[in-house]
């Protein structure tokens, strides 16, 4: 069950990251004002965040500080390869 959740989380998060990256790229090519560039930065930051969530998931706290440590514990517990 945990392996299925990992695959589902990565497919959804990385799929959304790809969509946001395409939106950011398209917006960057057509950006003319500062509000257009704000949208590019916002979608780019969201892309990075979604890639992080796809890789490591969420930790025990609401900050991103423990995400990698929690992922390492879960990887050992459920014997995930990645």
MOZIMO-V886581 format. One record per residue. RES is the residue in three letters. PSI is psi in radians with two decimals (NA if undefined). D_FIRST is the distance of its C-alpha to the first C-alpha in Angstrom with 2 decimals. Layout:
res=RES psi=PSI d_first=D_FIRST
res=RES psi=PSI d_first=D_FIRST
//
This chain:
res=UNK psi=-0.70 d_first=0.00
res=UNK psi=-0.64 d_first=3.81
res=UNK psi=-0.66 d_first=5.41
res=UNK psi=-0.71 d_first=5.16
res=UNK psi=-0.72 d_first=6.38
res=UNK psi=-0.82 d_first=8.78
res=UNK psi=-0.79 d_first=10.10
res=UNK psi=-0.81 d_first=10.60
res=UNK psi=-0.76 d_first=12.28
res=UNK psi=-0.70 d_first=14.41
res=UNK psi=-0.81 d_first=15.51
res=UNK psi=-0.85 d_first=16.56
res=UNK psi=-0.78 d_first=18.15
res=UNK psi=-0.52 d_first=19.91
res=UNK psi=-0.77 d_first=21.00
res=UNK psi=-0.64 d_first=22.58
res=UNK psi=-0.71 d_first=24.04
res=UNK psi=-0.76 d_first=25.65
res=UNK psi=-0.80 d_first=27.07
res=UNK psi=-0.64 d_first=28.43
res=UNK psi=-0.71 d_first=29.91
res=UNK psi=-0.70 d_first=31.68
res=UNK psi=-0.76 d_first=33.01
res=UNK psi=-0.73 d_first=34.24
res=UNK psi=-0.78 d_first=35.88
res=UNK psi=-0.73 d_first=37.55
res=UNK psi=-0.63 d_first=38.71
res=UNK psi=-0.61 d_first=40.07
res=UNK psi=-0.42 d_first=42.17
res=UNK psi=0.09 d_first=43.66
res=UNK psi=2.31 d_first=43.96
res=UNK psi=-0.51 d_first=47.50
res=UNK psi=3.02 d_first=47.40
res=UNK psi=-0.52 d_first=45.79
res=UNK psi=-0.54 d_first=43.53
res=UNK psi=-0.70 d_first=42.22
res=UNK psi=-0.53 d_first=41.48
res=UNK psi=-0.71 d_first=39.73
res=UNK psi=-0.68 d_first=37.31
res=UNK psi=-0.80 d_first=36.81
res=UNK psi=-0.72 d_first=36.07
res=UNK psi=-0.81 d_first=33.71
res=UNK psi=-0.59 d_first=31.66
res=UNK psi=-0.76 d_first=31.77
res=UNK psi=-0.68 d_first=30.53
res=UNK psi=-0.62 d_first=27.70
res=UNK psi=-0.81 d_first=26.79
res=UNK psi=-0.76 d_first=26.70
res=UNK psi=-0.75 d_first=24.61
res=UNK psi=-0.62 d_first=21.96
res=UNK psi=-0.75 d_first=21.89
res=UNK psi=-0.82 d_first=21.45
res=UNK psi=-0.68 d_first=18.55
res=UNK psi=-0.66 d_first=16.89
res=UNK psi=-0.88 d_first=17.57
res=UNK psi=-0.31 d_first=17.02
res=UNK psi=-2.81 d_first=15.52
res=UNK psi=2.55 d_first=17.20
res=UNK psi=-2.79 d_first=18.38
res=UNK psi=-0.46 d_first=19.33
res=UNK psi=3.06 d_first=22.59
res=UNK psi=-0.18 d_first=23.73
res=UNK psi=2.94 d_first=25.45
res=UNK psi=0.07 d_first=24.20
res=UNK psi=-0.55 d_first=25.72
res=UNK psi=0.18 d_first=22.75
res=UNK psi=-0.80 d_first=20.07
res=UNK psi=-0.69 d_first=20.59
res=UNK psi=-0.74 d_first=20.77
res=UNK psi=-0.66 d_first=17.55
res=UNK psi=-0.70 d_first=15.79
res=UNK psi=-0.71 d_first=17.52
res=UNK psi=-0.76 d_first=16.38
res=UNK psi=-0.62 d_first=12.67
res=UNK psi=-0.72 d_first=13.37
res=UNK psi=-0.74 d_first=15.07
res=UNK psi=-0.80 d_first=12.68
res=UNK psi=0.03 d_first=9.54
res=UNK psi=0.78 d_first=12.16
res=UNK psi=2.55 d_first=11.76
res=UNK psi=-0.63 d_first=15.02
res=UNK psi=NA d_first=15.81
//
